[in-house]
């Protein structure tokens, strides 16, 4: 733990689990007050914030909002208060279908949560950052923002769009003490992937073979990307050493994008 972000406040969207929770915990360990966000009930959200506060000694609270609704995003940013750090991590449920079979409502949800929500949070957070002459914005893209994939049209397009948004915001704020960067994680061990592995094990594969099957064609390291490693990179980008790092998209993918 350190005090490098003491006195700062961060909002991390989609942070009741996975990478988002790891990011919130890591920022809090550096002294940052954190606002967690999600669609979970108050009990689950409060449990996460209480654990972070207990572990790190930093202030933490939870706010619920549906990021597919601009009016709820405005309410979220209003309730969060002055933000020094904004981490756009939330993503909609992934929809798998070829483009001509993709239900329009699934496309609309992907665009709303994965891309438009980040536009709204950034436009609402920027005036305060500008007035204080300091801000850090991190957009959580994906390996699918760097490479294409079949049957994932909504996810690929929105995660690619986040990288473009990152570059545009970085150039607009480059002389204002604000940075904007994107991270592009590979496959992490999510509950959904754990279920896939468990299903393969139930079908007769040993755990190592099941993991290999799930990771085939993904990161060449042959292992999952650790959420904590992604969180460490976010913390670096928010710290003093990264003041001249802006407009970048960082792969955290075990070599996937290099293959």
C-alpha positions, 0 to 999 in steps of 0.5 A, spaced: 500 500 500 502 507 498 499 514 499 501 516 491 493 517 490 491 520 497 486 525 496 484 523 489 477 520 488 475 514 482 469 511 479 470 504 476 464 502 472 462 495 472 466 494 479 462 489 483 467 483 480 472 481 476 477 486 473 473 492 475 473 490 483 481 488 482 482 495 479 477 499 485 481 495 490 488 496 487 486 504 487 484 504 494 491 500 496 494 507 493 490 511 498 484 513 493 477 514 495 473 509 490 466 509 488 464 502 485 458 501 480 454 496 478 447 493 477 448 488 483 443 489 489 445 494 495 447 488 499 452 485 494 455 492 493 456 494 500 459 488 502 464 489 496 466 496 499 466 494 506 471 489 504 475 494 500 475 499 506 477 494 511 483 492 507 486 498 505 483 504 509 481 508 504 473 510 503 469 506 498 462 506 497 457 503 492 452 506 487 447 502 482 445 505 475 443 502 468 449 504 463 444 503 458 440 509 460 443 516 459 439 519 465 441 514 470 449 515 467 447 523 469 445 521 476 451 516 477 456 522 476 452 527 480 452 522 486 459 520 485 461 527 486 468 530 484 472 525 480 479 525 479 480 518 476 474 515 471 475 507 469 470 505 464 470 498 465 463 496 464 460 492 459 454 489 457 452 481 456 456 479 450 452 477 444 454 471 439 451 472 432 453 473 425 452 480 423 446 478 419 443 474 425 444 479 430 438 482 433 438 489 433 436 490 440 442 486 442 446 491 438 443 497 441 445 494 448 452 493 446 453 500 443 449 503 449 453 500 455 460 498 451 461 505 448 456 510 449 456 510 456 463 511 456 462 518 452 457 520 457 461 519 463 467 522 460 463 528 458 460 529 465 467 528 468 471 532 464 469 539 466 471 538 473 478 535 471 479 541 467 477 546 473 482 542 477 488 541 472 488 534 473 485 527 471 486 520 469 481 516 464 482 509 463 477 505 458 477 498 458 477 495 451 479 488 450 483 484 445 477 484 441 479 492 440 485 490 436 483 483 433 477 481 429 473 475 431 467 472 427 460 472 431 462 478 436 460 484 431 457 488 437 463 487 442 468 487 436 466 494 434 464 497 441 471 495 444 475 498 437 471 504 438 473 505 445 480 505 442 478 511 437 475 515 443 481 514 447 485 517 442 480 523 441 479 525 448 487 524 449 488 529 444 483 534 446 486 534 453 493 533 452 495 540 455 490 540 461 493 535 466 489 530 463 491 523 460 486 518 457 489 511 455 486 504 454 487 497 456 486 491 452 486 485 456 486 478 453 482 472 456 481 472 464 478 467 468 471 469 469 465 465 472 462 464 465 469 461 463 470 457 469 463 454 468 465 452 461 472 449 464 467 445 469 463 442 463 469 440 460 471 436 466 465 433 467 465 431 460 472 427 461 477 432 460 482 433 466 482 440 469 489 442 465 486 439 458 480 443 459 483 449 461 488 448 454 482 447 450 478 454 452 485 458 451 486 455 444 487 460 439 488 465 445 494 468 449 500 464 447 502 464 454 497 458 455 494 461 461 489 466 463 490 474 464 490 476 471 485 481 473 490 484 478 495 485 473 490 489 469 489 493 475 496 494 477 497 497 470 491 502 471 494 504 477 501 505 474 497 510 469 494 514 474 500 515 478 505 520 477 510 516 473 505 516 467 503 523 466 506 523 459 503 517 457 496 518 453 492 516 447 495 509 448 492 502 447 496 497 452 495 490 450 495 485 456 494 479 452 499 474 453 502 475 446 495 474 443 495 481 439 503 479 437 501 472 434 
